[in-house]
Amino acid sequence: MAGTKAGGLKAKAKNLAKDPNFYAKIGSKGGKASNTGGFAANPELARIAGAKGGRISRRGKKTTV
């Protein structure tokens, strides 16, 4: 790992000498690894989870003064 800017440029040059597509491959892996799951993909699941949280809430009922 590079400690200085010069070292970083040297590492970049070495990586590209070994494999011209080195950084493209890294970017590709990152894009493939992403998965938008959970609440973003399933609003019904979010509704159920919110209801569970509301049921076990430690907050008291609303009182009028």
Biotite code that builds the C-alpha atoms (Angstrom):
import biotite.structure as struc

atoms = struc.array([
    struc.Atom([0.000, 0.000, 0.000], chain_id="A", res_id=1, res_name="MET", atom_name="CA", element="C"),
    struc.Atom([1.288, 3.413, -0.888], chain_id="A", res_id=2, res_name="ALA", atom_name="CA", element="C"),
    struc.Atom([2.277, 5.849, 1.821], chain_id="A", res_id=3, res_name="GLY", atom_name="CA", element="C"),
    struc.Atom([2.975, 8.754, -0.499], chain_id="A", res_id=4, res_name="THR", atom_name="CA", element="C"),
    struc.Atom([1.638, 10.084, -3.761], chain_id="A", res_id=5, res_name="LYS", atom_name="CA", element="C"),
    struc.Atom([4.788, 8.917, -5.556], chain_id="A", res_id=6, res_name="ALA", atom_name="CA", element="C"),
    struc.Atom([4.378, 5.437, -4.074], chain_id="A", res_id=7, res_name="GLY", atom_name="CA", element="C"),
    struc.Atom([0.761, 5.370, -5.194], chain_id="A", res_id=8, res_name="GLY", atom_name="CA", element="C"),
    struc.Atom([1.707, 6.209, -8.758], chain_id="A", res_id=9, res_name="LEU", atom_name="CA", element="C"),
    struc.Atom([4.370, 3.496, -8.672], chain_id="A", res_id=10, res_name="LYS", atom_name="CA", element="C"),
    struc.Atom([1.829, 0.936, -7.429], chain_id="A", res_id=11, res_name="ALA", atom_name="CA", element="C"),
    struc.Atom([-0.622, 2.003, -10.132], chain_id="A", res_id=12, res_name="LYS", atom_name="CA", element="C"),
    struc.Atom([2.038, 1.554, -12.802], chain_id="A", res_id=13, res_name="ALA", atom_name="CA", element="C"),
    struc.Atom([2.904, -1.915, -11.471], chain_id="A", res_id=14, res_name="LYS", atom_name="CA", element="C"),
    struc.Atom([-0.744, -2.984, -11.359], chain_id="A", res_id=15, res_name="ASN", atom_name="CA", element="C"),
    struc.Atom([-1.334, -1.807, -14.920], chain_id="A", res_id=16, res_name="LEU", atom_name="CA", element="C"),
    struc.Atom([1.876, -3.522, -16.101], chain_id="A", res_id=17, res_name="ALA", atom_name="CA", element="C"),
    struc.Atom([0.626, -6.845, -14.712], chain_id="A", res_id=18, res_name="LYS", atom_name="CA", element="C"),
    struc.Atom([-2.902, -6.436, -16.046], chain_id="A", res_id=19, res_name="ASP", atom_name="CA", element="C"),
    struc.Atom([-4.060, -3.558, -18.265], chain_id="A", res_id=20, res_name="PRO", atom_name="CA", element="C"),
    struc.Atom([-7.673, -4.150, -17.138], chain_id="A", res_id=21, res_name="ASN", atom_name="CA", element="C"),
    struc.Atom([-6.809, -4.238, -13.417], chain_id="A", res_id=22, res_name="PHE", atom_name="CA", element="C"),
    struc.Atom([-8.952, -1.276, -12.356], chain_id="A", res_id=23, res_name="TYR", atom_name="CA", element="C"),
    struc.Atom([-11.775, -2.149, -14.745], chain_id="A", res_id=24, res_name="ALA", atom_name="CA", element="C"),
    struc.Atom([-12.001, -5.600, -13.138], chain_id="A", res_id=25, res_name="LYS", atom_name="CA", element="C"),
    struc.Atom([-12.126, -4.103, -9.646], chain_id="A", res_id=26, res_name="ILE", atom_name="CA", element="C"),
    struc.Atom([-14.928, -1.749, -10.680], chain_id="A", res_id=27, res_name="GLY", atom_name="CA", element="C"),
    struc.Atom([-16.821, -4.569, -12.324], chain_id="A", res_id=28, res_name="SER", atom_name="CA", element="C"),
    struc.Atom([-16.664, -6.695, -9.171], chain_id="A", res_id=29, res_name="LYS", atom_name="CA", element="C"),
    struc.Atom([-18.017, -3.849, -7.085], chain_id="A", res_id=30, res_name="GLY", atom_name="CA", element="C"),
    struc.Atom([-20.938, -3.300, -9.409], chain_id="A", res_id=31, res_name="GLY", atom_name="CA", element="C"),
    struc.Atom([-21.834, -6.987, -9.477], chain_id="A", res_id=32, res_name="LYS", atom_name="CA", element="C"),
    struc.Atom([-21.619, -7.309, -5.695], chain_id="A", res_id=33, res_name="ALA", atom_name="CA", element="C"),
    struc.Atom([-24.215, -4.612, -5.085], chain_id="A", res_id=34, res_name="SER", atom_name="CA", element="C"),
    struc.Atom([-27.727, -5.795, -4.446], chain_id="A", res_id=35, res_name="ASN", atom_name="CA", element="C"),
    struc.Atom([-30.569, -3.518, -3.515], chain_id="A", res_id=36, res_name="THR", atom_name="CA", element="C"),
    struc.Atom([-32.607, -5.757, -1.329], chain_id="A", res_id=37, res_name="GLY", atom_name="CA", element="C"),
    struc.Atom([-34.456, -5.389, 1.926], chain_id="A", res_id=38, res_name="GLY", atom_name="CA", element="C"),
    struc.Atom([-36.898, -2.535, 2.299], chain_id="A", res_id=39, res_name="PHE", atom_name="CA", element="C"),
    struc.Atom([-35.953, -0.926, -1.011], chain_id="A", res_id=40, res_name="ALA", atom_name="CA", element="C"),
    struc.Atom([-37.142, -4.008, -2.882], chain_id="A", res_id=41, res_name="ALA", atom_name="CA", element="C"),
    struc.Atom([-40.072, -4.927, -0.652], chain_id="A", res_id=42, res_name="ASN", atom_name="CA", element="C"),
    struc.Atom([-42.283, -2.125, 0.761], chain_id="A", res_id=43, res_name="PRO", atom_name="CA", element="C"),
    struc.Atom([-44.606, -4.673, 2.358], chain_id="A", res_id=44, res_name="GLU", atom_name="CA", element="C"),
    struc.Atom([-41.695, -5.976, 4.434], chain_id="A", res_id=45, res_name="LEU", atom_name="CA", element="C"),
    struc.Atom([-40.981, -2.405, 5.560], chain_id="A", res_id=46, res_name="ALA", atom_name="CA", element="C"),
    struc.Atom([-44.599, -1.980, 6.639], chain_id="A", res_id=47, res_name="ARG", atom_name="CA", element="C"),
    struc.Atom([-44.507, -5.198, 8.678], chain_id="A", res_id=48, res_name="ILE", atom_name="CA", element="C"),
    struc.Atom([-41.212, -4.257, 10.347], chain_id="A", res_id=49, res_name="ALA", atom_name="CA", element="C"),
    struc.Atom([-42.515, -0.789, 11.209], chain_id="A", res_id=50, res_name="GLY", atom_name="CA", element="C"),
    struc.Atom([-45.632, -2.283, 12.772], chain_id="A", res_id=51, res_name="ALA", atom_name="CA", element="C"),
    struc.Atom([-43.509, -4.625, 14.898], chain_id="A", res_id=52, res_name="LYS", atom_name="CA", element="C"),
    struc.Atom([-41.395, -1.709, 16.049], chain_id="A", res_id=53, res_name="GLY", atom_name="CA", element="C"),
    struc.Atom([-44.493, 0.275, 16.926], chain_id="A", res_id=54, res_name="GLY", atom_name="CA", element="C"),
    struc.Atom([-45.893, -2.573, 18.995], chain_id="A", res_id=55, res_name="ARG", atom_name="CA", element="C"),
    struc.Atom([-42.766, -2.927, 21.115], chain_id="A", res_id=56, res_name="ILE", atom_name="CA", element="C"),
    struc.Atom([-42.170, 0.796, 21.428], chain_id="A", res_id=57, res_name="SER", atom_name="CA", element="C"),
    struc.Atom([-41.198, 1.979, 24.923], chain_id="A", res_id=58, res_name="ARG", atom_name="CA", element="C"),
    struc.Atom([-42.845, 5.290, 24.317], chain_id="A", res_id=59, res_name="ARG", atom_name="CA", element="C"),
    struc.Atom([-46.059, 5.864, 26.200], chain_id="A", res_id=60, res_name="GLY", atom_name="CA", element="C"),
    struc.Atom([-49.460, 6.598, 24.739], chain_id="A", res_id=61, res_name="LYS", atom_name="CA", element="C"),
    struc.Atom([-50.272, 10.135, 23.725], chain_id="A", res_id=62, res_name="LYS", atom_name="CA", element="C"),
    struc.Atom([-51.787, 12.096, 26.588], chain_id="A", res_id=63, res_name="THR", atom_name="CA", element="C"),
    struc.Atom([-53.638, 15.406, 26.419], chain_id="A", res_id=64, res_name="THR", atom_name="CA", element="C"),
    struc.Atom([-52.934, 18.097, 28.941], chain_id="A", res_id=65, res_name="VAL", atom_name="CA", element="C"),
])
